[in-house]
């Protein structure tokens, strides 16, 4: 299904709410240790722990993960951590059955393919995804006129510590039950 700048998909039933976004969860550097036998053998390897609440990186960074951002209210960017409540996204359960919260480092994409490709190119060039990335999610929200429901779609790739990549897609739908909520949705859709 394609959609134009208005946000309506070609089926004229689904509307994109907001814009798609790329979200990643990362682990802190230096939390695991390479065995001495590997170090003595002069073998160059990286070491990053599995993703847990205690290993998650939540600091704000400057461009290209260089330096810690010290501003109290930094300008939102893909290098600034957003908590789950402020991000306004749903939790996803990964292939490993880990429950990933809705926050992280978020890069907003566009409704226009050319601008989205440009944003993705900038993220790749600046190493936004790197060795410490443990989860990457492409997520978008749609509204379905026929069933009066919001659907959140997430395409995920989990990066496990052993170098294994697992992919998964999830769809979560919220049906709107009350008449009052229906008018809130209509107002929201047409004010975007």
N, C-alpha and C positions, 0 to 999 in steps of 0.2 A: 504494500500500500504506500503510495506516495502522498505527500502533503505539500501544500504551497505555503507561502508566507503567512496566509491567514490561519494556518494551523489545522485546517480540516483535511482529513485523509481523503483519498479519491473515492472511497465508498460512501462519503457524505454522512456517515454514521458516527465515526470516531473523530474526536478533536484532541490535538496535542495540547496539554495544559503545561504552560511554562516552556522550558527548553530542555532538550536532553543534556545530560551531564555525565562526566567521567569522574568516578570517585575511587580513591585508593586508601587502603589501610596499610600502615608501615610498621616495622619493628625498629627498636633503638639499635644503634651500632654498639659493638663492644660487649654484648651480653653473653656471648658464648666464646669458648676458648678452643683454639686449634691444638690438638695433641702435640706434645713435645717431639715425638718421633717424626711427625710430619714436618715440623719446623726444622729439626736437625737434618732432615733429608733435603732441605732447601727447596721444598715443593711449595709453590705459591697457590694457596687456596683461600677462599673467603669463608666466613662463618657467620651465619645469622640464625637467631633462634626461631622457634615456631611462634605463631601469633597467639598471644593471650592478652588479657587486660593489663598484666604487669609488664609485658614486653612491648606493648604498643607505644609508638612514637606519637606524642601529642604536642610537641613544641612547634612554635612558628619559626619558619626559616626565611632566609633571603633567597633570591633567584638561584636555581641550580643546587639547592640544598647546601649552599655555602653560608655559613654563619647563622647565628640565632637572631631572629627578629626581636628587638627589645621594645618596640613601640607598644604602649598599652592598648591602643585601638588601631591595629594595623589595617591597611587597605586590603579588602578581600582579594585573594589570589590563589592559584593552585598550590602555593607554598605555605599557606596559612591553614592551620588545623581548625575545623569547625566541629563543635560537639553535636551529638545526635539530635538534641532538641532544636538547635538553631538551623541545622541542615534540613529538617523537615522531611526526612526520608524514612522508609520502613526498614526494619531489620531483615536480613536474609540469612538463611541457613545454607552453609556450604556443603560440598560433597563430603567433607570430613565430619559433618554434623555439628560444626562449630557455629554458634549463633553470632553473626557479625552485626554489630550495631549500625545505626544510621549515620554516624559522623565520618570524619576523615578529612583528607585533602581533596578538594573538589575543583574540577576544571569544567567550566560551563561551555557547552558547545553552542551551535547556532541552528536556526531553522533552514539556513542556506547551506547547501553542500560545499560550495567553494570556501566560505568562511570557516566551516567546520574542518575542512581539510587543512586550511591555513593554521588553525588552532592546534590541530593534532601534530602538524609539522613542527610547530614551535615547541610543543611538549616533548617530542622525540629529540629535537636538537638540544634541548636543555636538560636531557636525562631525567625527566620527571618520573619515569618508571626506571627503577634501578634494582640493585641487589637486595635492598631492604624492603621492597614492595612485596607484600604478602597477599593482597587481594585487590583486584581491579574490577570495578563494576561500571557498566554503561547502563544508565537507567533513564527511563522516561515515564511520564504519566499521561494517560489518555482518559477522555470522558466518552462514554457510549450513550448516545441520545436514546436509543431504543430501549435499553434496560435501566437507564438512570443510574449508572454506576461508574466509579473511577477504577481504572486498572493501572497498577504500577508494574512495569516490565523491567526486569533486571537480567543482564547478560554478565556472568561473572567468570573470572579466571582466578583460581587459588594457586599461589606459588608456595609449595611446601619446602621445608628446609633442605630436603634431599635433592632439590632441583626438579621435582615432578610438578607439572602443571595440570590442574584439573579444571574442567569447564562445566558450567551449569547455567541454565536459564530458569528463571522463576517468574511467575505471574501471580500477583495478588490483587483481588478485586474487592472493592467496597461498594455495596449497594446502598443507595440513599433511600431511606424508608419514609420519612415524613414529608408532608407537603411544604412546610417551611424550609426544610433543607433543599428541596428542589429549587425554590426561588433564589436561595443563596448561590446555588450552583449556576443558575442562569445568569445572575448578576456577575458572578466571577468570570464566567466564560466570555461574556460580552464586554467586560471591562479590561480584558488582557490586551 
